[in-house]
């Protein structure tokens, strides 16, 4: 606890009022990508427990969204997060790795990615690099390089994007359209207000995009 936090707690205690709730940590990257609980393997329902990680031993895990089927699984995860994060990362790499949308390293852009590329999962999203040095560079400022990755995805996928309407509102995409990157894919919405619903259910947006491609 910092000095300022301790002082605030003391003042609140002396006033007899309840301490204000700490602000919820902001989510980093993509929403939890599985439809099952990483602890139990059970299907997630509408009542799934949604958690954004904070105060993790590995700081790169802070801000990561997780979902659990029940409070018991949340507690079990908290007892050994590294174990379950390792399992989750393997599933994410299996799902996203083959469809990685850019063919070069984010840092060394002249370096083409091959089967020996270094793979990192950050914020429930796969990133690939040409070497361990670039992995360390990413770890030093992941927010910067995540933004660079998103620019690359938009640049690659926007020209062939098959929808001219928002997958949430159905409105035509105009000058105020917002480009959203989830995993390895671009989703375009009509306005910032539709970004949240896309992140809450990316599969529904992907389905509409895929249907438009087939059409």
PAZAPA-4460 file (N, C-alpha, C; in steps of 0.05 Angstrom, whole numbers, plus 32768, in hexadecimal, padded with zeros to 4 digits):
% residues 215
    n_x    n_y    n_z   ca_x   ca_y   ca_z    c_x    c_y    c_z   seq   type   mol
   8011   7FE8   8000   8000   8000   8000   8012   8019   8000     1      X     A
   800C   802C   7FEE   801C   8045   7FED   8014   8057   8004     2      X     A
   8025   806C   8009   8020   807E   801F   8005   808D   801A     3      X     A
   8001   8096   8001   7FE8   80A4   7FFB   7FD0   8093   7FFF     4      X     A
   7FD2   8079   7FF8   7FBB   8067   7FFB   7FB6   8062   8019     5      X     A
   7FCC   805F   8028   7FC9   805B   8045   7FBC   8073   8052     6      X     A
   7FC5   808B   804A   7FB9   80A4   8055   7F9C   80A6   804F     7      X     A
   7F95   80A0   8036   7F78   80A1   802E   7F68   808E   803F     8      X     A
   7F72   8075   8043   7F64   8061   8053   7F60   806B   8070     9      X     A
   7F75   8078   807B   7F74   8082   8096   7F5E   8098   8098    10      X     A
   7F5E   80AA   8085   7F4B   80C0   8085   7F2E   80B5   8083    11      X     A
   7F2B   80A2   8072   7F10   8096   806E   7F07   8088   8088    12      X     A
   7F1B   8079   8094   7F14   806B   80AD   7F0C   807F   80C3    13      X     A
   7F1A   8096   80C5   7F14   80AA   80D9   7EF9   80B7   80D4    14      X     A
   7EF1   80B9   80BA   7ED8   80C5   80B4   7EC1   80B3   80B7    15      X     A
   7EC6   8098   80BA   7EB1   8085   80BE   7EA4   807D   80A4    16      X     A
   7EAE   8085   808D   7EA2   807E   8074   7EB0   8066   8068    17      X     A
   7EA2   8058   8056   7EAD   8041   8048   7EC2   804B   8034    18      X     A
   7ED8   803C   8032   7EED   8044   801F   7EE3   8041   8003    19      X     A
   7EEA   8054   7FF1   7EE1   8052   7FD5   7EED   803A   7FC8    20      X     A
   7EDE   802E   7FB6   7EE8   8016   7FA8   7EFE   801D   7F95    21      X     A
   7F12   800C   7F93   7F28   8011   7F81   7F1F   800F   7F64    22      X     A
   7F29   801F   7F52   7F20   801E   7F36   7F27   8003   7F2A    23      X     A
   7F15   7FF9   7F1A   7F1A   7FDF   7F0D   7F31   7FE2   7EF9    24      X     A
   7F43   7FCF   7EF7   7F59   7FD1   7EE4   7F4E   7FD0   7EC7    25      X     A
   7F5B   7FDF   7EB6   7F53   7FE1   7E9A   7F5C   7FC8   7E8B    26      X     A
   7F4B   7FBE   7E79   7F52   7FA7   7E69   7F66   7FAE   7E54    27      X     A
   7F79   7F9D   7E50   7F8E   7FA1   7E3C   7F8A   7F8C   7E26    28      X     A
   7F8B   7F95   7E0D   7F89   7F82   7DF6   7F6D   7F78   7DF1    29      X     A
   7F6B   7F5E   7DED   7F52   7F52   7DE4   7F43   7F45   7DFB    30      X     A
   7F29   7F41   7DF7   7F19   7F32   7E0B   7F21   7F15   7E0C    31      X     A
   7F1A   7F09   7E22   7F20   7EEC   7E26   7F16   7EDD   7E0E    32      X     A
   7F26   7ECD   7E00   7F1F   7EC2   7DE6   7F12   7EA6   7DE6    33      X     A
   7F0F   7E99   7DFE   7F04   7E7E   7DFE   7EE7   7E7F   7E07    34      X     A
   7ED8   7E6A   7E00   7EBD   7E67   7E0A   7EBC   7E53   7E21    35      X     A
   7ED3   7E4C   7E2B   7ED5   7E3A   7E42   7EE6   7E46   7E58    36      X     A
   7EE3   7E3D   7E70   7EF3   7E46   7E87   7F0E   7E38   7E85    37      X     A
   7F24   7E47   7E88   7F3E   7E3B   7E86   7F45   7E2A   7E9D    38      X     A
   7F37   7E2C   7EB3   7F3C   7E1C   7ECB   7F2C   7E02   7ECA    39      X     A
   7F12   7E03   7EC6   7F02   7DEB   7EC6   7EFD   7DDE   7EAB    40      X     A
   7EFF   7DEE   7E96   7EF8   7DE5   7E7B   7EDB   7DE6   7E75    41      X     A
   7ECB   7DF0   7E88   7EAE   7DF2   7E85   7EA7   7E09   7E72    42      X     A
   7E90   7E06   7E64   7E86   7E1B   7E53   7E7F   7E33   7E63    43      X     A
   7E85   7E4B   7E59   7E7F   7E63   7E67   7E62   7E6C   7E60    44      X     A
   7E53   7E73   7E74   7E38   7E7C   7E71   7E36   7E9A   7E73    45      X     A
   7E1E   7EA4   7E73   7E19   7EC1   7E76   7E22   7ECB   7E91    46      X     A
   7E24   7EB9   7EA4   7E2B   7EC1   7EBF   7E49   7EBD   7EC5    47      X     A
   7E59   7EBA   7EB0   7E76   7EB6   7EB3   7E82   7ECE   7EC3    48      X     A
   7E95   7EC8   7ED3   7EA3   7EDC   7EE3   7EB9   7EE9   7ED1    49      X     A
   7EB7   7F03   7ECC   7ECA   7F11   7EBC   7EDE   7F20   7ECE    50      X     A
   7EF7   7F1C   7EC9   7F0C   7F27   7EDA   7F22   7F34   7EC8    51      X     A
   7F2B   7F4B   7ED0   7F43   7F57   7EC3   7F5A   7F55   7ED7    52      X     A
   7F6F   7F48   7ECF   7F85   7F42   7EE2   7F94   7F5B   7EEA    53      X     A
   7F9C   7F5B   7F03   7FAD   7F71   7F0E   7FBF   7F66   7F23    54      X     A
   7FD4   7F75   7F29   7FE7   7F6D   7F3E   7FF3   7F51   7F39    55      X     A
   7FF9   7F4B   7F20   8004   7F31   7F19   8023   7F31   7F1B    56      X     A
   802E   7F1A   7F22   804B   7F18   7F24   8058   7F1E   7F09    57      X     A
   804C   7F15   7EF3   8055   7F1C   7ED9   8045   7F35   7ED0    58      X     A
   8052   7F4C   7ECF   8043   7F65   7EC9   8035   7F65   7EAE    59      X     A
   803F   7F55   7E9B   8032   7F54   7E81   8017   7F47   7E82    60      X     A
   8010   7F3B   7E99   7FF5   7F2F   7E9B   7FE1   7F43   7EA6    61      X     A
   7FEA   7F59   7EB1   7FD8   7F6D   7EBB   7FC7   7F79   7EA5    62      X     A
   7FAD   7F7B   7EAA   7F9A   7F85   7E96   7F8E   7F70   7E84    63      X     A
   7F96   7F57   7E87   7F8C   7F41   7E77   7F70   7F39   7E81    64      X     A
   7F5E   7F36   7E6E   7F43   7F2E   7E76   7F41   7F0F   7E78    65      X     A
   7F35   7F06   7E8D   7F30   7EE9   7E91   7F13   7EE5   7E96    66      X     A
   7F09   7ECD   7E91   7EEE   7EC5   7E97   7EEE   7EAA   7EA5    67      X     A
   7EDE   7EA7   7EBA   7EDD   7E8E   7EC9   7EC0   7E86   7ECB    68      X     A
   7EBB   7E6C   7ECD   7EA0   7E62   7ECE   7E94   7E66   7EEA    69      X     A
   7EA5   7E6A   7EFE   7E9B   7E6C   7F1A   7EB0   7E79   7F2C    70      X     A
   7EA8   7E83   7F43   7EBC   7E8F   7F55   7ED1   7E7B   7F5E    71      X     A
   7ECB   7E62   7F60   7EDE   7E4E   7F69   7EF6   7E4D   7F55    72      X     A
   7EEF   7E4E   7F3B   7F05   7E4D   7F27   7F15   7E66   7F27    73      X     A
   7F09   7E7D   7F2D   7F18   7E96   7F30   7F2C   7E93   7F47    74      X     A
   7F24   7E88   7F5D   7F36   7E84   7F74   7F4C   7E71   7F6D    75      X     A
   7F46   7E5B   7F5F   7F5A   7E47   7F57   7F6E   7E54   7F44    76      X     A
   7F65   7E64   7F32   7F77   7E72   7F20   7F8A   7E84   7F2F    77      X     A
   7F7F   7E93   7F42   7F90   7EA6   7F52   7FA6   7E98   7F62    78      X     A
   7FA1   7E7E   7F68   7FB5   7E6F   7F78   7FCD   7E68   7F66    79      X     A
   7FCA   7E66   7F4C   7FE0   7E5E   7F3A   7FDB   7E69   7F1F    80      X     A
   7FDB   7E84   7F1C   7FD5   7E90   7F02   7FE7   7E87   7EEB    81      X     A
   8001   7E83   7EF1   8014   7E7C   7EDC   800C   7E63   7ECE    82      X     A
   8002   7E50   7EDD   7FFA   7E36   7ED1   7FE4   7E3A   7EBD    83      X     A
   7FD0   7E49   7EC5   7FB8   7E4C   7EB3   7FBE   7E5F   7E9C    84      X     A
   7FCE   7E73   7EA1   7FD6   7E85   7E8C   7FE6   7E76   7E76    85      X     A
   7FF7   7E63   7E7F   8006   7E53   7E6C   7FF2   7E42   7E5A    86      X     A
   7FDE   7E37   7E67   7FCA   7E27   7E58   7FBB   7E38   7E45    87      X     A
   7FB3   7E50   7E4E   7FA3   7E62   7E3E   7FB4   7E6C   7E26    88      X     A
   7FCD   7E73   7E2B   7FDE   7E7C   7E15   7FE1   7E67   7DFF    89      X     A
   7FE4   7E4E   7E07   7FE6   7E38   7DF4   7FCD   7E37   7DE2    90      X     A
   7FB6   7E3A   7DEE   7F9D   7E39   7DDE   7F9B   7E51   7DCC    91      X     A
   7FA4   7E69   7DD5   7FA3   7E81   7DC5   7FB6   7E7E   7DAD    92      X     A
   7FCE   7E74   7DB2   7FE1   7E71   7D9C   7FD7   7E5D   7D88    93      X     A
   7FCA   7E47   7D91   7FBF   7E34   7D7E   7FA9   7E40   7D6D    94      X     A
   7F99   7E52   7D79   7F83   7E5E   7D6A   7F8C   7E75   7D58    95      X     A
   7F9F   7E85   7D61   7FA6   7E9E   7D52   7FC0   7E9B   7D42    96      X     A
   7FD1   7E88   7D4A   7FEC   7E87   7D3F   7FED   7E83   7D21    97      X     A
   7FDC   7E71   7D17   7FDD   7E6B   7CFA   7FD2   7E82   7CE9    98      X     A
   7FC0   7E92   7CF5   7FB5   7EA8   7CE5   7FC2   7EC3   7CEB    99      X     A
   7FDB   7EC3   7CF4   7FE8   7EDC   7CFB   7FE8   7EEE   7CE3   100      X     A
   7FDF   7F07   7CE7   7FD8   7F18   7CCF   7FEF   7F28   7CC2   101      X     A
   8007   7F28   7CCE   801D   7F36   7CC2   8035   7F22   7CBF   102      X     A
   8045   7F27   7CAA   805A   7F14   7CA4   8076   7F1C   7CAD   103      X     A
   8077   7F32   7CBC   8092   7F3C   7CC5   8091   7F43   7CE2   104      X     A
   80A9   7F46   7CEE   80AB   7F4E   7D0A   80A3   7F6B   7D0D   105      X     A
   8096   7F71   7D24   808D   7F8C   7D29   80A5   7F9F   7D2C   106      X     A
   80BB   7F96   7D37   80D2   7FA7   7D3C   80E4   7FA8   7D23   107      X     A
   80ED   7F90   7D1B   80FF   7F8D   7D04   80EE   7F87   7CEB   108      X     A
   80E4   7F9C   7CDF   80D0   7F98   7CCA   80DA   7F8B   7CB1   109      X     A
   80F4   7F8B   7CAE   8100   7F7D   7C97   8103   7F5F   7C9C   110      X     A
   80FF   7F57   7CB5   8102   7F3B   7CBC   80E7   7F2D   7CB9   111      X     A
   80E6   7F19   7CA6   80CE   7F0A   7CA2   80CB   7EF5   7CB8   112      X     A
   80B3   7EF0   7CC0   80AD   7EDC   7CD5   80AD   7EC0   7CC8   113      X     A
   80B9   7EAD   7CD6   80B8   7E91   7CCC   80B0   7E7F   7CE3   114      X     A
   80B4   7E65   7CDF   80AC   7E52   7CF4   80BC   7E55   7D0E   115      X     A
   80D2   7E63   7D0D   80E2   7E67   7D25   80DB   7E81   7D34   116      X     A
   80C6   7E8F   7D2C   80BE   7EA8   7D38   80B8   7EA4   7D56   117      X     A
   80BF   7EB9   7D66   80B9   7EB8   7D82   809D   7EC2   7D87   118      X     A
   808D   7EB3   7D96   8071   7EB9   7D9A   806C   7EC3   7DB7   119      X     A
   805D   7ED9   7DB9   8056   7EE4   7DD3   8038   7EE8   7DD3   120      X     A
   802B   7EE2   7DEA   800F   7EE8   7DEE   800D   7EFF   7E02   121      X     A
   8000   7F14   7DFA   7FFC   7F2C   7E0B   7FE0   7F36   7E07   122      X     A
   7FD1   7F39   7E1D   7FB6   7F42   7E1C   7FA4   7F30   7E0B   123      X     A
   7FA9   7F16   7E0E   7F99   7F01   7DFF   7F9D   7F03   7DE1   124      X     A
   7FB4   7F0D   7DD8   7FBA   7F10   7DBB   7FD6   7F06   7DB5   125      X     A
   7FD9   7EF9   7D9F   7FF3   7EEF   7D96   8003   7F04   7D88   126      X     A
   801D   7F05   7D8F   8030   7F16   7D80   8048   7F05   7D79   127      X     A
   8054   7F0A   7D62   806B   7EFA   7D59   8083   7F0D   7D53   128      X     A
   809B   7F02   7D59   80B3   7F12   7D56   80C9   7F01   7D4A   129      X     A
   80DD   7F0F   7D3F   80F2   7F00   7D31   8107   7EF5   7D45   130      X     A
   8109   7F01   7D5D   811E   7EF8   7D6F   8117   7EFF   7D8C   131      X     A
   8127   7EF5   7D9E   8122   7EFA   7DBB   8127   7F17   7DC2   132      X     A
   8139   7F25   7DB4   813E   7F41   7DB9   8125   7F51   7DB4   133      X     A
   8117   7F4B   7D9F   80FE   7F59   7D98   80E8   7F53   7DAD   134      X     A
   80E8   7F3B   7DB7   80D5   7F34   7DCC   80D9   7F45   7DE5   135      X     A
   80F3   7F49   7DEC   80F9   7F5A   7E03   80F1   7F77   7DFE   136      X     A
   80F5   7F80   7DE6   80ED   7F9B   7DDF   80CF   7F9F   7DE1   137      X     A
   80C0   7F8B   7DD8   80A3   7F8C   7DDB   809B   7F8D   7DF9   138      X     A
   80A8   7F7D   7E09   80A1   7F7C   7E25   80A7   7F96   7E34   139      X     A
   80B9   7FA6   7E2A   80C0   7FBF   7E36   80AA   7FD4   7E31   140      X     A
   809B   7FD1   7E1C   8086   7FE5   7E15   8070   7FD7   7E05   141      X     A
   8061   7FC4   7E11   804D   7FB5   7E01   8037   7FC6   7DF6   142      X     A
   802F   7FDC   7E04   801A   7FED   7DF9   8021   7FF9   7DDE   143      X     A
   803A   8002   7DDC   8044   800E   7DC3   8043   7FFA   7DAC   144      X     A
   804D   7FE2   7DB2   804F   7FCF   7D9C   8034   7FC2   7D96   145      X     A
   8022   7FC1   7DA9   8007   7FB7   7DA4   7FF9   7FCB   7D90   146      X     A
   7FFD   7FE4   7D95   7FF2   7FF8   7D83   7FFE   7FF6   7D67   147      X     A
   8018   7FF0   7D65   8024   7FED   7D4B   8019   7FD4   7D3C   148      X     A
   8015   7FBF   7D4C   8009   7FA7   7D40   7FED   7FAD   7D35   149      X     A
   7FDD   7FBC   7D44   7FC2   7FC2   7D3B   7FC3   7FD2   7D21   150      X     A
   7FD6   7FE5   7D1F   7FD8   7FF4   7D06   7FDE   7FE2   7CEF   151      X     A
   7FEF   7FCE   7CF3   7FF7   7FBB   7CDE   7FDF   7FAB   7CD5   152      X     A
   7FCF   7FA2   7CE8   7FB7   7F92   7CE2   7FA3   7FA2   7CD2   153      X     A
   7F9E   7FBB   7CDB   7F8B   7FCC   7CCC   7F95   7FD1   7CB0   154      X     A
   7FAF   7FD7   7CAD   7FBA   7FDC   7C93   7FB7   7FC4   7C80   155      X     A
   7FBB   7FAC   7C8B   7FB9   7F94   7C7B   7F9D   7F8C   7C74   156      X     A
   7F8A   7F90   7C86   7F6F   7F85   7C83   7F5A   7F99   7C7A   157      X     A
   7F5F   7FB2   7C7E   7F4A   7FC6   7C78   7F44   7FC7   7C5A   158      X     A
   7F57   7FC6   7C48   7F51   7FC8   7C2B   7F3D   7FB2   7C22   159      X     A
   7F3F   7F9A   7C2D   7F2E   7F84   7C25   7F17   7F7F   7C38   160      X     A
   7F12   7F91   7C4A   7EFD   7F8C   7C5E   7EE2   7F8A   7C50   161      X     A
   7ED2   7F74   7C56   7EBB   7F6E   7C45   7EA1   7F7C   7C4D   162      X     A
   7EA0   7F88   7C64   7E87   7F95   7C6D   7E88   7FB3   7C6A   163      X     A
   7E71   7FBE   7C61   7E6F   7FDB   7C61   7E5B   7FE5   7C76   164      X     A
   7E53   7FD3   7C88   7E42   7FDA   7C9E   7E4E   7FD0   7CB8   165      X     A
   7E45   7FDC   7CCE   7E4E   7FD4   7CE9   7E42   7FBA   7CF1   166      X     A
   7E51   7FA7   7CFC   7E46   7F8D   7D04   7E34   7F8F   7D1D   167      X     A
   7E34   7FA6   7D2A   7E24   7FAA   7D42   7E0A   7FB9   7D3B   168      X     A
   7E0C   7FD0   7D30   7DF5   7FE1   7D2B   7DE9   7FDD   7D0F   169      X     A
   7DF8   7FD2   7CFD   7DEF   7FCF   7CE1   7DF1   7FE9   7CD1   170      X     A
   7DFB   7FFE   7CDD   7DFD   8018   7CCF   7E15   8017   7CBC   171      X     A
   7E12   8028   7CA7   7E28   802A   7C93   7E41   8035   7CA0   172      X     A
   7E58   802A   7C99   7E71   8034   7CA4   7E78   804E   7C96   173      X     A
   7E7A   8064   7CA5   7E80   807E   7C9A   7E9C   8088   7CA2   174      X     A
   7E9F   80A2   7CA1   7EB9   80AE   7CA8   7EC0   80AA   7CC6   175      X     A
   7EAC   80A5   7CD6   7EB1   80A1   7CF3   7EB5   8084   7CFB   176      X     A
   7EB8   8072   7CE7   7EBC   8056   7CED   7ED4   8051   7CFE   177      X     A
   7ED2   803D   7D10   7EE8   8037   7D22   7EF4   801B   7D1B   178      X     A
   7F0E   801A   7D19   7F1C   8001   7D13   7F23   7FF3   7D2D   179      X     A
   7F19   7FDB   7D31   7F1F   7FCC   7D49   7F2E   7FB2   7D42   180      X     A
   7F44   7FAD   7D4F   7F53   7F94   7D4B   7F4F   7F82   7D62   181      X     A
   7F46   7F69   7D5D   7F42   7F55   7D71   7F51   7F3C   7D67   182      X     A
   7F65   7F34   7D77   7F75   7F1D   7D6E   7F84   7F25   7D55   183      X     A
   7F7F   7F16   7D40   7F8C   7F1B   7D26   7F79   7F27   7D12   184      X     A
   7F62   7F32   7D1B   7F4E   7F3A   7D08   7F45   7F57   7D0D   185      X     A
   7F3D   7F64   7CF6   7F32   7F7F   7CF7   7F14   7F7D   7CF7   186      X     A
   7F07   7F8D   7D08   7EEA   7F92   7D08   7EE6   7FB0   7D07   187      X     A
   7ED4   7FB9   7CF5   7ECF   7FD5   7CF2   7EB3   7FDB   7CFD   188      X     A
   7EB1   7FF0   7D0E   7E97   7FF7   7D19   7E90   8014   7D10   189      X     A
   7E77   801A   7D12   7E6E   8035   7D09   7E76   804B   7D1C   190      X     A
   7E7A   8044   7D35   7E80   8059   7D49   7E8E   804D   7D61   191      X     A
   7E99   805D   7D73   7EA6   8052   7D8B   7E92   8043   7D9D   192      X     A
   7E79   804A   7D9D   7E65   803C   7DAE   7E61   801F   7DA7   193      X     A
   7E69   8017   7D8F   7E65   7FFB   7D87   7E7E   7FEA   7D8C   194      X     A
   7E94   7FF6   7D95   7EAC   7FE7   7D9A   7EA8   7FD4   7DB1   195      X     A
   7E9B   7FDD   7DC7   7E97   7FCC   7DDE   7E88   7FB3   7DD8   196      X     A
   7E71   7FB5   7DC9   7E62   7F9D   7DC2   7E72   7F8A   7DB1   197      X     A
   7E83   7F94   7D9F   7E95   7F83   7D8F   7EA8   7F73   7DA1   198      X     A
   7EB4   7F81   7DB5   7EC7   7F73   7DC7   7EB8   7F60   7DD9   199      X     A
   7E9F   7F66   7DDF   7E90   7F54   7DF1   7E89   7F39   7DE2   200      X     A
   7E86   7F3A   7DC8   7E80   7F22   7DB9   7E8D   7F23   7D9D   201      X     A
   7EA8   7F20   7D9C   7EB6   7F21   7D83   7EAC   7F0C   7D6F   202      X     A
   7EA5   7EF5   7D78   7E9E   7EDF   7D66   7E86   7EE7   7D54   203      X     A
   7E73   7EF6   7D5F   7E5C   7EFE   7D50   7E64   7F11   7D39   204      X     A
   7E77   7F24   7D3F   7E81   7F36   7D2B   7E91   7F27   7D16   205      X     A
   7EA1   7F14   7D1E   7EB1   7F04   7D0B   7E9F   7EF5   7CF8   206      X     A
   7E89   7EEA   7D03   7E76   7EDA   7CF3   7E6A   7EEB   7CDD   207      X     A
   7E64   7F04   7CE3   7E58   7F16   7CCE   7E6D   7F1D   7CB9   208      X     A
   7E85   7F21   7CC2   7E9B   7F27   7CAF   7EA0   7F0F   7C9C   209      X     A
   7EA1   7EF7   7CA8   7EA6   7EDF   7C98   7E8F   7ED9   7C85   210      X     A
   7E76   7EDF   7C8E   7E5F   7EDB   7C7C   7E60   7EEE   7C64   211      X     A
   7E6A   7F07   7C69   7E6C   7F1A   7C53   7E82   7F11   7C40   212      X     A
   7E97   7F05   7C4A   7EAD   7EFC   7C38   7EA2   7EE6   7C26   213      X     A
   7E93   7ED3   7C32   7E88   7EBD   7C21   7E74   7EC8   7C0D   214      X     A
   7E64   7EDC   7C15   7E50   7EE7   7C03   7E5D   7EF6   7BEC   215      X     A
***
